[in-house]
Amino acid sequence: MTIRISTNEIYYNTAIFFAKNILPSLPNDDRAWSKEYSKWLKEQGAHIVTDEVHTFIRTALGVAPGYDFFEFEKDSDATMFVLRWS
């Protein structure tokens, strides 16, 4: 069973943290940012499920806020993610 969480408000909290703490060490390349953001999410048990219709509104981190979802395999990972980033 997988758990999906909307990328609305929680996404912005993760993006701010990522921009302040990880982005400065990365090259100035949105493809690198997107790749590292996905890797960072995976460390927390999450990955992005993309909405293929809204590809034109993706951020530099590769997310379409409000259309894509964070997906988790374990309830505990989803719970910790929500508690941490809400």
Beta strands, then each sheet from edge to edge (+ up, - down):
strand 1: 3-6
strand 2: 46-49
strand 3: 69-72
sheet 1: 1+ 3- 2+
end
